[in-house]
Amino acid sequence: MAFRSIGKGLSAAEKFLCIMNLGQPLSNKTWKNHESAITLVAKAIAEENMGDAGKEVHFNSNVSSNEGEVVSGGVSFDCSWNTRGWQGKGGVVAAISKRTGKIIDVIHKSLSYPQCKKI
């Protein structure tokens, strides 16, 4: 799955395995199963880390408030498109705490989703 993390897919993995003489290439079904399993785990870890980052911002806010209560804090936003330029059909936006420098929320939007076409 290292290929997926560098933006490459099944065909690049097959070429690499062939060049390195490392056995049979993966089937498309096997690739998708591994990709789905890793996606689920990555999402769970990301949500846990962002929740912890939010709790850290809340704890360091110097306000004696209850957990779950809204506190004031600065954030910056960073975004990225899946292709260069403004012709990308999808992108991701991250909210980053100015206090801790940690990501506290991420959202992905794509024009291929029916909900986004209504916008």
All heavy atoms as an XYZ file, in Angstrom:
894
protein
N       0.820     -1.193      0.000
C       0.000      0.000      0.000
C       0.863      1.255      0.000
O       0.341      2.341     -0.018
C      -0.941     -0.001      1.194
C      -1.950     -1.125      1.212
S      -3.318     -1.352      0.066
C      -3.192     -0.504     -1.369
N       2.164      1.073      0.003
C       3.054      2.234     -0.091
C       2.809      2.982     -1.387
O       2.946      4.202     -1.438
C       4.507      1.791      0.002
N       2.420      2.269     -2.421
C       2.150      2.926     -3.698
C       0.977      3.886     -3.588
O       0.998      4.963     -4.171
C       1.877      1.885     -4.798
C       3.129      1.232     -5.285
C       3.593      0.071     -4.692
C       3.854      1.789     -6.312
C       4.755     -0.527     -5.122
C       5.028      1.204     -6.756
C       5.481      0.038     -6.160
N      -0.038      3.520     -2.840
C      -1.195      4.391     -2.668
C      -0.785      5.664     -1.933
O      -1.253      6.750     -2.233
C      -2.286      3.627     -1.917
C      -3.557      4.367     -1.691
C      -4.149      5.068     -2.884
N      -4.746      4.211     -3.856
C      -4.830      4.549     -5.141
N      -4.317      5.668     -5.582
N      -5.410      3.767     -6.007
N       0.110      5.556     -0.968
C       0.524      6.724     -0.196
C       1.347      7.711     -1.020
O       1.466      8.869     -0.657
C       1.291      6.310      1.061
O       2.522      5.735      0.712
N       1.907      7.271     -2.139
C       2.644      8.188     -3.017
C       1.842      8.526     -4.267
O       2.375      9.055     -5.230
C       4.035      7.633     -3.397
C       3.920      6.310     -4.165
C       4.914      7.495     -2.180
C       5.232      5.838     -4.776
N       0.549      8.199     -4.240
C      -0.326      8.570     -5.336
C      -0.307      7.621     -6.516
O      -0.746      7.979     -7.609
N       0.200      6.439     -6.336
C       0.244      5.448     -7.412
C      -0.763      4.344     -7.110
O      -1.127      4.111     -5.979
C       1.644      4.841     -7.559
C       2.716      5.858     -7.872
C       2.479      6.492     -9.222
C       3.569      7.493     -9.548
N       3.305      8.201    -10.777
N      -1.175      3.640     -8.139
C      -2.191      2.627     -7.978
C      -1.710      1.225     -8.293
O      -0.506      0.919     -8.271
N      -2.669      0.388     -8.616
C      -2.418     -1.023     -8.852
C      -1.452     -1.254    -10.007
O      -0.547     -2.079     -9.908
C      -3.738     -1.752     -9.120
C      -3.657     -3.229     -9.467
C      -2.988     -4.011     -8.355
C      -5.041     -3.779     -9.753
N      -1.597     -0.515    -11.088
C      -0.719     -0.758    -12.246
C       0.749     -0.470    -11.905
O       1.645     -1.204    -12.339
C      -1.159      0.056    -13.459
O      -1.058      1.433    -13.200
N       1.006      0.572    -11.117
C       2.386      0.868    -10.710
C       2.926     -0.235     -9.800
O       4.087     -0.635     -9.913
C       2.451      2.216    -10.004
N       2.075     -0.745     -8.906
C       2.500     -1.833     -8.017
C       2.812     -3.093     -8.821
O       3.796     -3.783     -8.545
C       1.415     -2.124     -6.980
N       1.988     -3.391     -9.823
C       2.233     -4.562    -10.665
C       3.558     -4.440    -11.412
O       4.313     -5.403    -11.507
C       1.088     -4.749    -11.648
C      -0.184     -5.228    -10.999
C      -1.348     -5.292    -11.968
O      -1.335     -4.573    -12.996
O      -2.289     -6.051    -11.684
N       3.832     -3.255    -11.955
C       5.091     -3.034    -12.674
C       6.285     -3.217    -11.744
O       7.282     -3.845    -12.108
C       5.122     -1.640    -13.292
C       4.195     -1.472    -14.469
C       4.195     -0.055    -14.971
C       3.130      0.146    -16.025
N       3.002      1.552    -16.436
N       6.177     -2.665    -10.536
C       7.261     -2.793     -9.563
C       7.509     -4.258     -9.210
O       8.657     -4.714     -9.182
C       6.944     -1.981     -8.303
C       7.972     -2.125     -7.225
C       9.175     -1.452     -7.310
C       7.738     -2.942     -6.129
C      10.140     -1.582     -6.314
C       8.685     -3.081     -5.136
C       9.893     -2.398     -5.233
N       6.436     -4.996     -8.909
C       6.581     -6.414     -8.562
C       7.215     -7.203     -9.700
O       8.046     -8.081     -9.473
C       5.222     -7.011     -8.197
C       4.604     -6.518     -6.881
C       3.186     -7.036     -6.744
C       5.443     -6.912     -5.699
N       6.834     -6.876    -10.927
C       7.389     -7.567    -12.085
C       8.870     -7.258    -12.249
O       9.682     -8.157    -12.451
C       6.606     -7.162    -13.334
S       7.170     -7.981    -14.824
N       9.238     -5.993    -12.161
C      10.637     -5.580    -12.318
C      11.522     -6.205    -11.239
O      12.627     -6.659    -11.510
C      10.757     -4.038    -12.299
C      10.134     -3.454    -13.568
C      12.209     -3.601    -12.149
C       9.953     -1.952    -13.520
N      10.993     -6.257    -10.014
C      11.759     -6.800     -8.890
C      11.676     -8.322     -8.806
O      12.278     -8.917     -7.929
C      11.275     -6.177     -7.571
C      11.457     -4.674     -7.503
S      13.161     -4.147     -7.692
C      13.882     -4.764     -6.208
N      10.919     -8.932     -9.723
C      10.748    -10.385     -9.755
C      10.251    -10.904     -8.397
O      10.790    -11.840     -7.817
C      12.042    -11.086    -10.154
C      11.800    -12.525    -10.583
O      10.691    -12.881    -10.981
N      12.837    -13.329    -10.494
N       9.182    -10.260     -7.895
C       8.646    -10.582     -6.576
C       7.353    -11.380     -6.625
O       6.541    -11.326     -5.702
C       8.431     -9.297     -5.765
C       9.698     -8.565     -5.386
C       9.384     -7.244     -4.717
C      10.568     -9.416     -4.483
N       7.094    -12.068     -7.686
C       5.924    -12.936     -7.727
C       4.775    -12.364     -8.526
O       4.910    -11.370     -9.244
N       3.635    -13.026     -8.387
C       2.443    -12.666     -9.139
C       1.932    -11.283     -8.740
O       1.932    -10.941     -7.562
C       1.338    -13.696     -8.891
C       1.625    -15.053     -9.455
C       1.583    -15.051    -10.972
O       0.915    -14.242    -11.585
N       2.341    -15.954    -11.571
N       1.456    -10.533     -9.709
C       0.823     -9.243     -9.390
C      -0.468     -9.456     -8.601
O      -1.052    -10.537     -8.629
C       0.523     -8.642    -10.760
C       1.283     -9.435    -11.742
C       1.547    -10.773    -11.125
N      -0.893     -8.440     -7.933
C      -2.128     -8.491     -7.161
C      -3.332     -8.443     -8.091
O      -3.288     -7.809     -9.136
C      -2.202     -7.294     -6.211
C      -1.082     -7.146     -5.202
C      -1.174     -5.802     -4.521
C      -1.139     -8.258     -4.184
N      -4.420     -9.062     -7.672
C      -5.659     -8.928     -8.432
C      -6.317     -7.607     -8.031
O      -6.043     -7.053     -6.954
C      -6.603    -10.090     -8.143
O      -7.121     -9.995     -6.834
N      -7.186     -7.118     -8.877
C      -7.888     -5.868     -8.598
C      -8.719     -6.002     -7.317
O      -8.773     -5.077     -6.502
C      -8.770     -5.483     -9.785
C      -9.296     -4.078     -9.670
O      -8.608     -3.192     -9.179
N     -10.510     -3.861    -10.121
N      -9.361     -7.161     -7.129
C     -10.185     -7.383     -5.937
C      -9.334     -7.347     -4.670
O      -9.717     -6.721     -3.671
C     -10.911     -8.719     -6.053
C     -11.849     -8.993     -4.907
C     -12.587    -10.297     -5.100
C     -13.495    -10.551     -3.911
N     -14.226    -11.804     -4.027
N      -8.181     -7.995     -4.705
C      -7.274     -8.001     -3.548
C      -6.810     -6.582     -3.235
O      -6.787     -6.173     -2.077
C      -6.062     -8.906     -3.814
O      -6.530    -10.220     -4.104
C      -5.126     -8.949     -2.627
N      -6.438     -5.843     -4.271
C      -5.997     -4.455     -4.101
C      -7.088     -3.637     -3.432
O      -6.835     -2.912     -2.466
C      -5.616     -3.862     -5.451
C      -5.189     -2.436     -5.385
C      -5.983     -1.337     -5.547
C      -3.885     -1.928     -5.124
N      -5.256     -0.189     -5.411
C      -3.957     -0.527     -5.152
C      -2.664     -2.534     -4.873
C      -2.853      0.279     -4.942
C      -1.565     -1.715     -4.665
C      -1.662     -0.330     -4.697
N      -8.316     -3.737     -3.929
C      -9.438     -2.961     -3.374
C      -9.734     -3.372     -1.932
O     -10.051     -2.511     -1.102
C     -10.694     -3.138     -4.231
C     -10.596     -2.515     -5.593
C     -10.543     -1.022     -5.494
C     -10.511     -0.400     -6.875
N     -10.267      1.027     -6.843
N      -9.646     -4.665     -1.625
C      -9.880     -5.115     -0.253
C      -8.855     -4.532      0.717
O      -9.203     -4.064      1.800
C      -9.854     -6.646     -0.168
C     -11.074     -7.283     -0.788
O     -12.085     -6.631     -1.002
N     -10.974     -8.565     -1.089
N      -7.584     -4.560      0.320
C      -6.531     -3.984      1.165
C      -6.715     -2.475      1.296
O      -6.563     -1.911      2.387
C      -5.144     -4.290      0.596
C      -4.713     -5.703      0.803
N      -4.175     -6.160      1.975
C      -4.752     -6.773     -0.020
C      -3.894     -7.441      1.878
N      -4.250     -7.847      0.665
N      -7.042     -1.832      0.200
C      -7.245     -0.380      0.205
C      -8.390      0.002      1.140
O      -8.281      0.951      1.925
C      -7.535      0.080     -1.226
C      -7.478      1.565     -1.436
C      -7.632      1.903     -2.898
O      -8.587      1.431     -3.549
O      -6.784      2.656     -3.391
N      -9.490     -0.748      1.096
C     -10.640     -0.475      1.965
C     -10.288     -0.672      3.437
O     -10.672      0.137      4.287
C     -11.808     -1.382      1.594
O     -12.262     -1.094      0.301
N      -9.571     -1.748      3.736
C      -9.188     -2.018      5.126
C      -8.285     -0.914      5.671
O      -8.472     -0.449      6.803
C      -8.484     -3.368      5.220
N      -7.324     -0.489      4.882
C      -6.406      0.567      5.323
C      -7.140      1.894      5.464
O      -6.892      2.658      6.401
C      -5.211      0.669      4.366
C      -4.320     -0.565      4.548
C      -4.420      1.951      4.594
C      -3.201     -0.688      3.563
N      -8.084      2.164      4.564
C      -8.865      3.400      4.646
C      -9.651      3.463      5.947
O      -9.676      4.508      6.611
C      -9.813      3.520      3.441
O      -9.035      3.577      2.247
C     -10.680      4.752      3.526
N     -10.289      2.367      6.336
C     -11.058      2.341      7.588
C     -10.179      2.621      8.795
O     -10.539      3.411      9.673
C     -11.760      0.993      7.745
C     -12.914      0.708      6.796
C     -13.422     -0.714      6.997
C     -14.036      1.697      7.026
N      -9.025      1.987      8.844
C      -8.109      2.182      9.965
C      -7.554      3.606      9.970
O      -7.485      4.253     11.022
C      -6.965      1.144      9.930
C      -5.915      1.447     10.979
C      -7.520     -0.254     10.123
N      -7.184      4.121      8.797
C      -6.643      5.481      8.703
C      -7.673      6.517      9.156
O      -7.335      7.472      9.868
C      -6.186      5.773      7.276
N      -8.941      6.321      8.775
C      -9.993      7.248      9.199
C     -10.178      7.215     10.710
O     -10.308      8.258     11.354
C     -11.316      6.905      8.512
C     -11.419      7.389      7.100
C     -12.793      7.080      6.527
C     -12.905      7.574      5.099
N     -14.252      7.305      4.533
N     -10.176      6.024     11.283
C     -10.340      5.900     12.730
C      -9.201      6.575     13.478
O      -9.429      7.305     14.452
C     -10.438      4.423     13.124
N      -7.985      6.378     13.010
C      -6.817      6.999     13.654
C      -6.871      8.517     13.501
O      -6.603      9.252     14.459
C      -5.515      6.425     13.079
C      -5.350      4.965     13.510
C      -4.304      7.254     13.512
C      -4.229      4.232     12.802
N      -7.233      8.995     12.313
C      -7.314     10.436     12.082
C      -8.369     11.074     12.982
O      -8.129     12.127     13.589
C      -7.620     10.724     10.616
N      -9.538     10.442     13.073
C     -10.596     10.990     13.926
C     -10.177     11.013     15.392
O     -10.449     11.980     16.106
C     -11.881     10.188     13.735
C     -12.533     10.449     12.388
C     -13.735      9.558     12.123
O     -14.122      8.767     13.020
O     -14.267      9.645     11.010
N      -9.503      9.963     15.837
C      -9.033      9.925     17.222
C      -7.999     11.030     17.473
O      -8.072     11.734     18.477
C      -8.418      8.564     17.525
C      -7.926      8.425     18.948
C      -7.299      7.064     19.222
O      -7.537      6.113     18.459
O      -6.557      6.980     20.215
N      -7.048     11.194     16.552
C      -6.019     12.224     16.714
C      -6.610     13.625     16.678
O      -6.196     14.495     17.447
C      -4.944     12.077     15.643
C      -4.033     10.894     15.887
O      -3.947     10.390     16.993
N      -3.362     10.440     14.849
N      -7.578     13.857     15.777
C      -8.201     15.182     15.721
C      -9.034     15.451     16.969
O      -9.068     16.575     17.466
C      -9.042     15.321     14.453
C      -8.198     15.454     13.204
S      -9.129     15.773     11.702
C      -9.931     14.200     11.431
N      -9.687     14.409     17.509
C     -10.422     14.566     18.763
C      -9.494     14.920     19.908
O      -9.794     15.798     20.722
N      -8.352     14.238     19.965
C      -7.352     14.547     20.999
C      -6.816     15.966     20.839
O      -6.594     16.666     21.829
C      -6.199     13.548     20.950
C      -6.607     12.150     21.390
O      -7.698     11.995     21.990
O      -5.832     11.201     21.111
N      -6.609     16.404     19.600
C      -6.111     17.764     19.350
C      -7.140     18.791     19.803
O      -6.788     19.826     20.386
C      -5.782     17.949     17.871
N      -8.414     18.515     19.550
C      -9.469     19.413     20.003
C      -9.533     19.498     21.512
O      -9.713     20.576     22.088
N      -9.371     18.351     22.193
C      -9.361     18.337     23.659
C      -8.165     19.118     24.204
O      -8.268     19.802     25.214
C      -9.325     16.901     24.172
C     -10.628     16.170     23.963
C     -10.525     14.723     24.399
C     -11.808     13.974     24.086
N     -11.702     12.548     24.352
N      -7.021     19.013     23.498
C      -5.830     19.751     23.925
C      -6.053     21.256     23.807
O      -5.668     22.020     24.697
C      -4.628     19.327     23.079
C      -3.322     19.947     23.516
C      -2.142     19.467     22.696
O      -2.234     18.402     22.051
O      -1.115     20.171     22.701
N      -6.687     21.686     22.711
C      -7.012     23.109     22.555
C      -7.941     23.543     23.673
O      -7.761     24.602     24.278
C      -7.660     23.382     21.168
C      -8.247     24.776     21.107
C      -6.650     23.172     20.058
N      -8.928     22.737     23.977
C      -9.889     23.050     25.042
C      -9.197     23.126     26.392
O      -9.415     24.058     27.166
C     -10.977     21.980     25.067
C     -12.142     22.338     25.902
N     -12.202     22.064     27.245
C     -13.299     22.947     25.588
C     -13.335     22.484     27.728
N     -14.037     23.011     26.741
N      -8.304     22.168     26.676
C      -7.588     22.129     27.946
C      -6.668     23.342     28.108
O      -6.540     23.899     29.190
C      -6.776     20.831     28.041
C      -5.987     20.699     29.303
C      -6.609     20.360     30.497
C      -4.612     20.908     29.302
C      -5.884     20.237     31.670
C      -3.883     20.786     30.470
C      -4.512     20.453     31.656
N      -6.011     23.753     27.009
C      -5.062     24.856     27.071
C      -5.699     26.226     26.871
O      -4.998     27.220     26.728
C      -3.968     24.669     26.013
C      -3.102     23.471     26.302
O      -2.891     23.108     27.446
N      -2.615     22.835     25.256
N      -7.014     26.300     26.870
C      -7.694     27.561     26.559
C      -7.703     28.555     27.711
O      -8.171     29.682     27.550
C      -9.133     27.286     26.131
O      -9.871     26.757     27.215
N      -7.194     28.171     28.870
C      -7.166     29.039     30.050
C      -8.557     29.490     30.471
O      -8.734     30.542     31.053
C      -6.271     30.272     29.816
C      -4.830     29.891     29.587
O      -4.355     28.908     30.142
N      -4.143     30.642     28.751
N      -9.546     28.698     30.126
C     -10.922     28.987     30.525
C     -11.413     27.772     31.301
O     -11.267     26.644     30.848
C     -11.826     29.211     29.284
C     -13.267     29.416     29.703
C     -11.317     30.383     28.468
N     -11.967     28.026     32.481
C     -12.478     26.902     33.261
C     -13.886     26.588     32.759
O     -14.858     27.159     33.199
C     -12.487     27.235     34.747
O     -13.272     28.380     34.967
N     -13.938     25.703     31.784
C     -15.235     25.341     31.213
C     -15.372     23.828     31.181
O     -14.405     23.100     31.319
C     -15.359     25.908     29.801
O     -14.318     25.417     28.996
N     -16.566     23.392     31.012
C     -16.843     21.960     30.955
C     -16.434     21.397     29.600
O     -16.474     22.096     28.582
C     -18.336     21.703     31.176
C     -18.797     22.170     32.539
O     -18.054     22.080     33.510
N     -20.009     22.680     32.608
N     -16.082     20.104     29.598
C     -15.740     19.444     28.343
C     -16.968     19.463     27.435
O     -18.082     19.238     27.866
C     -15.300     18.009     28.590
C     -14.796     17.331     27.339
C     -14.208     15.964     27.599
O     -13.638     15.765     28.686
O     -14.332     15.113     26.718
N     -16.767     19.776     26.189
C     -17.869     19.873     25.240
C     -18.351     21.294     25.049
O     -19.081     21.582     24.110
N     -17.947     22.187     25.944
C     -18.333     23.586     25.812
C     -17.426     24.263     24.789
O     -16.247     23.954     24.671
C     -18.191     24.279     27.170
C     -18.780     25.671     27.204
C     -18.753     26.256     28.613
O     -18.924     25.470     29.571
O     -18.557     27.459     28.732
N     -17.983     25.187     24.031
C     -17.229     25.887     22.990
C     -16.288     26.897     23.632
O     -16.684     27.648     24.529
C     -18.191     26.605     22.011
C     -17.412     27.393     20.977
C     -19.106     25.598     21.347
N     -15.028     26.897     23.198
C     -14.046     27.863     23.666
C     -13.524     28.644     22.467
O     -13.566     28.176     21.331
C     -12.868     27.194     24.412
C     -13.353     26.529     25.674
C     -12.149     26.211     23.534
N     -13.015     29.811     22.723
C     -12.484     30.656     21.664
C     -11.047     30.249     21.352
O     -10.258     29.988     22.259
C     -12.526     32.119     22.111
O     -12.021     32.947     21.101
N     -10.739     30.181     20.075
C      -9.380     29.823     19.682
C      -9.175     30.095     18.201
O     -10.086     29.931     17.402
N      -7.991     30.489     17.840
C      -7.699     30.786     16.442
C      -7.378     29.540     15.637
O      -6.817     28.579     16.149
N      -7.768     29.558     14.387
C      -7.450     28.471     13.471
C      -6.991     29.054     12.142
O      -7.312     30.191     11.803
C      -8.645     27.523     13.216
C      -9.039     26.787     14.465
C      -9.818     28.252     12.629
N      -6.221     28.282     11.434
C      -5.886     28.622     10.055
C      -6.385     27.476      9.184
O      -6.602     26.370      9.662
C      -4.382     28.828      9.883
O      -3.694     27.622     10.091
N      -6.593     27.764      7.927
C      -7.102     26.750      7.009
C      -6.105     26.526      5.896
O      -5.474     27.462      5.407
C      -8.449     27.184      6.417
C      -9.535     27.263      7.436
C      -9.841     28.461      8.061
C     -10.251     26.138      7.792
C     -10.838     28.534      9.007
C     -11.248     26.194      8.743
C     -11.552     27.409      9.353
N      -5.957     25.286      5.519
C      -5.093     24.917      4.410
C      -5.908     24.009      3.501
O      -6.670     23.175      3.969
C      -3.851     24.188      4.913
C      -2.790     24.023      3.841
O      -2.896     24.682      2.780
O      -1.867     23.227      4.043
N      -5.770     24.219      2.193
C      -6.539     23.377      1.278
C      -5.649     22.886      0.147
O      -4.588     23.441     -0.122
C      -7.735     24.123      0.724
S      -7.324     25.542     -0.294
N      -6.109     21.827     -0.482
C      -5.356     21.224     -1.563
C      -6.341     20.629     -2.562
O      -7.393     20.114     -2.182
C      -4.444     20.126     -1.012
O      -3.758     19.494     -2.063
N      -6.004     20.701     -3.845
C      -6.808     20.092     -4.903
C      -6.155     18.791     -5.318
O      -4.947     18.619     -5.191
C      -6.897     21.032     -6.115
C      -7.518     22.336     -5.794
C      -6.859     23.514     -5.573
C      -8.894     22.612     -5.634
N      -7.753     24.506     -5.280
C      -9.025     23.976     -5.316
C     -10.044     21.843     -5.728
C     -10.255     24.576     -5.101
C     -11.267     22.448     -5.513
C     -11.362     23.791     -5.203
N      -6.947     17.878     -5.885
C      -6.368     16.612     -6.315
C      -5.655     16.724     -7.657
O      -4.994     15.801     -8.088
C      -7.424     15.502     -6.354
C      -8.535     15.777     -7.336
O      -8.647     16.866     -7.872
N      -9.376     14.787     -7.565
N      -5.794     17.864     -8.345
C      -5.036     18.137     -9.566
C      -4.532     19.563     -9.508
O      -5.006     20.373     -8.719
C      -5.896     17.962    -10.840
O      -7.015     18.843    -10.762
C      -6.384     16.539    -10.988
N      -3.606     19.894    -10.368
C      -3.063     21.253    -10.385
C      -4.083     22.228    -10.965
O      -4.895     21.889    -11.805
C      -1.800     21.303    -11.227
C      -0.666     20.556    -10.604
C       0.564     20.682    -11.452
N       1.619     19.860    -10.896
C       2.720     19.571    -11.515
N       2.943     20.031    -12.727
N       3.621     18.820    -10.943
N      -3.994     23.465    -10.507
C      -4.854     24.507    -11.044
C      -6.253     24.464    -10.451
O      -6.519     23.789     -9.471
N      -7.133     25.203    -11.057
C      -8.494     25.334    -10.557
C      -9.459     24.379    -11.251
O     -10.657     24.495    -11.123
C      -8.977     26.774    -10.725
C      -8.232     27.699     -9.842
C      -7.155     28.465    -10.178
C      -8.458     27.919     -8.461
N      -6.699     29.158     -9.096
C      -7.500     28.847     -8.020
C      -9.381     27.445     -7.541
C      -7.434     29.301     -6.719
C      -9.315     27.904     -6.247
C      -8.351     28.818     -5.839
N      -8.949     23.426    -12.009
C      -9.824     22.516    -12.724
C     -10.052     21.214    -11.969
O     -10.710     20.313    -12.466
C      -9.247     22.220    -14.106
C      -9.187     23.469    -14.967
C      -8.590     23.176    -16.325
O      -8.384     22.037    -16.680
N      -8.309     24.220    -17.069
N      -9.523     21.115    -10.764
C      -9.691     19.910     -9.964
C     -11.146     19.696     -9.584
O     -11.880     20.639     -9.327
N     -11.561     18.459     -9.561
C     -12.943     18.120     -9.220
C     -13.102     17.769     -7.744
O     -14.205     17.516     -7.290
C     -13.425     16.938    -10.069
C     -13.391     17.205    -11.555
C     -14.394     18.251    -11.944
C     -14.393     18.413    -13.454
N     -15.028     19.628    -13.884
N     -12.013     17.729     -7.008
C     -12.100     17.393     -5.599
C     -10.956     18.018     -4.829
O      -9.928     18.378     -5.400
N     -11.162     18.168     -3.555
C     -10.109     18.740     -2.730
C     -10.357     18.462     -1.260
O     -11.366     17.893     -0.871
N      -9.407     18.889     -0.469
C      -9.478     18.683      0.970
C      -9.114     19.991      1.673
O      -8.272     20.745      1.188
C      -8.544     17.522      1.410
C      -7.094     17.842      1.136
C      -8.746     17.171      2.859
N      -9.800     20.257      2.794
C      -9.532     21.447      3.598
C      -9.251     20.989      5.022
O      -9.965     20.141      5.555
C     -10.733     22.418      3.587
C     -10.459     23.617      4.479
C     -11.057     22.868      2.181
N      -8.216     21.544      5.629
C      -7.865     21.205      7.007
C      -7.912     22.461      7.867
O      -7.444     23.522      7.448
C      -6.467     20.595      7.064
N      -8.496     22.337      9.054
C      -8.488     23.411     10.045
C      -7.379     23.101     11.040
O      -7.343     22.009     11.622
C      -9.828     23.498     10.760
N      -6.472     24.058     11.217
C      -5.286     23.855     12.053
C      -5.322     24.841     13.209
O      -5.477     26.050     12.995
C      -4.002     24.055     11.217
C      -4.034     23.136      9.993
C      -2.764     23.823     12.059
C      -3.037     23.513      8.923
N      -5.170     24.342     14.414
C      -5.178     25.199     15.594
C      -3.929     26.074     15.601
O      -2.813     25.578     15.450
C      -5.210     24.345     16.858
O      -4.929     25.134     17.995
N      -4.126     27.375     15.798
C      -2.967     28.279     15.900
C      -2.230     28.059     17.212
O      -1.031     28.241     17.291
C      -3.420     29.737     15.792
C      -3.779     30.137     14.396
C      -4.000     31.636     14.325
C      -4.125     32.063     12.882
N      -4.189     33.524     12.777
N      -2.954     27.634     18.229
C      -2.351     27.437     19.547
C      -1.435     26.229     19.584
O      -0.347     26.285     20.144
C      -3.453     27.300     20.585
C      -2.930     27.202     22.000
C      -4.037     27.366     22.973
N      -4.618     28.703     22.731
C      -5.674     29.173     23.346
N      -6.299     28.461     24.221
N      -6.128     30.375     23.085
N      -1.864     25.124     18.993
C      -1.087     23.886     19.087
C      -0.409     23.492     17.779
O       0.503     22.678     17.774
C      -1.977     22.711     19.521
O      -2.964     22.487     18.515
C      -2.638     22.978     20.851
N      -0.893     24.029     16.649
C      -0.356     23.652     15.349
C      -0.831     22.292     14.875
O      -0.318     21.737     13.911
N      -1.828     21.744     15.555
C      -2.346     20.427     15.204
C      -3.640     20.560     14.405
O      -4.410     21.505     14.578
C      -2.603     19.598     16.459
C      -1.333     19.282     17.216
C      -1.611     18.445     18.432
C      -0.305     18.131     19.157
N      -0.553     17.356     20.379
N      -3.874     19.587     13.544
C      -5.091     19.572     12.730
C      -6.256     19.175     13.628
O      -6.217     18.157     14.305
C      -4.956     18.589     11.560
C      -3.841     19.045     10.633
C      -6.277     18.450     10.811
C      -3.494     18.060      9.542
N      -7.316     19.997     13.607
C      -8.474     19.709     14.444
C      -9.688     19.265     13.627
O     -10.646     18.740     14.178
C      -8.840     20.896     15.360
C      -9.051     22.167     14.547
C      -7.764     21.110     16.407
C      -9.525     23.356     15.365
N      -9.658     19.450     12.306
C     -10.737     18.958     11.461
C     -10.283     18.916     10.013
O      -9.448     19.725      9.599
C     -11.983     19.837     11.585
C     -13.249     19.143     11.097
O     -13.208     17.915     10.858
O     -14.267     19.817     10.958
N     -10.833     17.969      9.263
C     -10.543     17.820      7.844
C     -11.852     17.506      7.129
O     -12.686     16.766      7.652
C      -9.538     16.666      7.585
C      -9.370     16.398      6.111
C      -8.201     16.979      8.208
N     -12.021     18.076      5.954
C     -13.197     17.768      5.153
C     -12.781     17.606      3.696
O     -11.912     18.326      3.210
C     -14.300     18.832      5.308
C     -15.572     18.367      4.621
C     -13.839     20.165      4.781
C     -16.785     19.174      4.999
N     -13.366     16.632      3.043
C     -13.099     16.364      1.622
C     -14.373     16.644      0.847
O     -15.457     16.229      1.242
C     -12.680     14.904      1.418
C     -12.514     14.546     -0.020
N     -13.503     13.941     -0.740
C     -11.492     14.732     -0.873
C     -13.096     13.757     -1.982
N     -11.876     14.225     -2.082
N     -14.251     17.354     -0.246
C     -15.391     17.639     -1.119
C     -15.027     17.273     -2.539
O     -13.898     17.442     -2.975
C     -15.784     19.121     -1.063
C     -16.390     19.541      0.238
C     -17.745     18.917      0.408
C     -18.415     19.374      1.678
N     -19.693     18.749      1.891
N     -16.018     16.780     -3.265
C     -15.812     16.397     -4.650
C     -17.021     16.805     -5.465
O     -18.160     16.628     -5.027
C     -15.597     14.892     -4.759
O     -15.565     14.507     -6.113
N     -16.779     17.345     -6.650
C     -17.882     17.717     -7.526
C     -18.578     16.488     -8.110
O     -19.652     16.602     -8.686
C     -17.387     18.620     -8.655
C     -16.927     20.004     -8.217
C     -16.394     20.789     -9.404
C     -18.050     20.767     -7.558
N     -17.981     15.326     -7.947
C     -18.616     14.112     -8.456
C     -19.693     13.596     -7.500
O     -20.475     12.737     -7.871
C     -17.584     13.028     -8.724
O     -16.956     12.655     -7.526
N     -19.738     14.131     -6.279
C     -20.793     13.746     -5.353
C     -22.076     14.499     -5.711
O     -22.035     15.703     -5.983
C     -20.425     14.079     -3.902
C     -19.268     13.292     -3.351
C     -18.344     13.880     -2.513
C     -19.111     11.947     -3.646
C     -17.290     13.148     -1.969
C     -18.055     11.216     -3.125
C     -17.151     11.821     -2.296
O     -16.109     11.099     -1.775
N     -23.225     13.839     -5.689
C     -24.478     14.514     -6.040
C     -24.781     15.730     -5.163
O     -25.312     16.716     -5.639
C     -25.533     13.422     -5.823
C     -24.812     12.144     -5.881
C     -23.415     12.429     -5.418
N     -24.395     15.659     -3.857
C     -24.662     16.783     -2.959
C     -23.905     18.024     -3.402
O     -24.393     19.141     -3.272
C     -24.265     16.453     -1.512
C     -24.959     15.274     -0.929
C     -24.178     13.980     -1.140
O     -23.413     13.822     -2.084
N     -24.391     13.020     -0.261
N     -22.690     17.852     -3.929
C     -21.864     18.992     -4.312
C     -22.335     19.621     -5.618
O     -22.103     20.777     -5.874
C     -20.393     18.575     -4.447
S     -19.689     18.052     -2.881
N     -22.982     18.842     -6.475
C     -23.478     19.388     -7.728
C     -24.600     20.391     -7.508
O     -24.860     21.255     -8.331
C     -23.963     18.264     -8.641
C     -22.806     17.432     -9.184
C     -23.288     16.350    -10.116
C     -22.085     15.559    -10.621
N     -22.489     14.487    -11.532
N     -25.288     20.286     -6.345
C     -26.367     21.205     -6.014
C     -25.855     22.573     -5.607
O     -26.581     23.546     -5.619
C     -27.224     20.615     -4.892
C     -27.940     19.357     -5.283
C     -28.716     18.799     -4.101
C     -29.361     17.470     -4.464
N     -30.039     16.877     -3.301
N     -24.584     22.644     -5.212
C     -24.007     23.902     -4.716
C     -23.758     24.856     -5.856
O     -23.354     24.553     -6.906
C     -22.698     23.624     -3.943
C     -23.004     22.768     -2.734
C     -22.034     24.925     -3.523
C     -21.779     22.334     -1.955
